[in-house]
Amino acid sequence: DTGLSAPGAVAVDPEGNLWVADTGNGRIVRFLRPFDNPSGPFVADLVIGQPDFQSRPPVSGAPPPSRELLFRPSSLAFTPEGHLAVSDMGQHRVLLYRQPFISGQPADLVLGQPDYTTTGSGNLYSKMNMPMGVAVDTSNRLYVADFLNRRIMVWDQVSERLDGSSAALTFALGGQPQAV
């Protein structure tokens, strides 16, 4: 609850809590309002992507994909409703966690894969290849930087999507936007 391994991204939720994509430990951790006590101690109070603070992905190879586990979370963002979107570049997917948040909670939505147990990469409008970054705008549109496919993928009303939904729009590097 106090250590990080290769932190990849940070976000602050509307309550002022600091969330960290702890990429090397395969998890997202939350620090309650760290700016209220800037001298510390800084101890995470919640973990998502692992069952507890002591668990980690295997040193070699990926863990079996599931709703409960992250492999290499690289980015995170909050929807206007306060739900958490996380890119898991190691399993070529983005997961959405609905609040209220609890440690070890399973994901509520998977994008980039047809289900929670598939990890193959791809370039279809419903697949990803190493999603590195996520952002959500005030209209609840999810933007994903699909790194190895060299494109940005966009989903409208992300909180209402179904598992494995195709992107509504893609922007290929050097190309024109494509509605799908």
N, C-alpha and C positions, 0 to 999 in steps of 0.2 A: 504493500500500500504506500510505500515511500520511494520505490525505485522505478526507473524507466529504462527501456532499452530501445534505442533508435526512435525517439519520438518523431512522428511524421507530420502532425498537424495539431492545431489547437482551435477551439471555438469557445465562445462564452454564450451561455443560454440567457434567456430574458431575466432570470433571477440573479444573474451575476456569478453563476458557478462556472468554473473552468473545466473544460473537457479536453482530454489529450488522446490522440491516436498513438498508442504505445506500440508501434509497429513491430519491434523486435520481440515483444511479449505477446503478440497476437490478441490485443485487447484495447478497449476504450476505458479510460478511468476518469472519474469525476472528483474534483476538489471543490468542496463547498466554499463559496464566496471567499477566495483567498485574499482579496483586497481588504476584507474586514480585519484581518490580522496579518499584516505584511511581514511581521517578524517570525511567523511560523508558529508551530511546526506545520509543514505541509504534508498532510496525510490524506490519501484518497479515501472516499467513503463508499464508492460504488464501482463495480467492474462489470463490463459487458463484453462478451466475446470469449470469456473463460468462466468456468464455474466458480472460481474464487481467486483471491489475490496470489495464491501460491502456484496455480496451474499456469503452464506455458505450452506453446506448440512444441512438437519434437524438434530436436536440434537438426536432424536431417530429414528431408521429406515433409510433406504436408499432412496435417491431421485429416481424418476422414471429414468430408464436408457435412455440415449439419446446420440446423437453425440456431444452435446454441454456441457454436465455435466460430471464431475468426482466425484467419491464418496470417495475413499481412495487411492490416488496416492502414490505409495511407492518407485518408482525408475524412472529414466529417462536417456536417452542416445541419442546421435546424430548420424545420418547416415552419410556416406561420402559426400552425397549431402547437408547435413545441415538440414535434416528433423528431427523432434523430436518424439522419441518413449517413451511412458509413460505406466508403468504398473499400472492398477487400481485394486488393490487386492480386494477391496470391491465388485466389480462387475465381478470378474474373467475374466479379459480381458486385452489386451494391445492395446492401440490406437496409431496411427501414425498421426502426424500433419505435413503437408507440408508447407514449407516456400513460400512466406513471411508470417510471423506471425503477427496476429492482436489479440487484446483482444477479448475474447469471441468466437473465431473461432471454428467451428465444426471440428471434427476429419475427416480424409480422409480415414482411414483404421481401421478396427477392427479385431483382432485376439483373439481366445479363445471363441468367441461367433459367431453364424451364422449371427447376425445383431446387430444393435445398441440398440435394445429394449429388448434383452434377457440377463438374468444375471445368469442362472443356472450354477453350477459347474459341472465338469465331468472329466473323465480320458481318453477320446478318443484323437486321435492325433490332433483334431481340438478344443479341450476343455481344460480348465485350472481349477485349484482349488487353489486360492489365489496366483497369481503370485507376488512374492516379489521383484524380481530384473530383470533388463534388461541390456544388453550390445550389442553393434554393432561393428563388426570388420571392417577392411579396405576393405574387399570384400563384404560389405553390407549384411552380415549374422547377423540376430537377434538371440540372445540367451536369453531365459527366464528361470528364476529359478521358477519352478512351485512347490511351497512350499509343499502343502498338498498332492500332487501326488508324492513327493519325486523324482523329475526328472528335467533335463534340456531339454528344447525344442529348436530346431534350425530351422529357416526359411532362405532359400537362397534368395538373391535378394529381401529383404523385401519391398523395395520401389515399386516393381512390383507385389506384391501379391494382391489377391482379398479378399474382406471381408470373414471371416470365413475359410480361407485357412488352411489346415492341415500342421503341422510341417513336414519338410523334414527328420528330424532325432531327436531321443530322447535318452537321457542317463538316465537310471533309477539308483537310488541309489543302489550301489552294483551290478548292472547288466551290461550287454554289450550294446553298442550302437545298436539301432534298426533303420534301414532305413524304411521309411513309404512311 
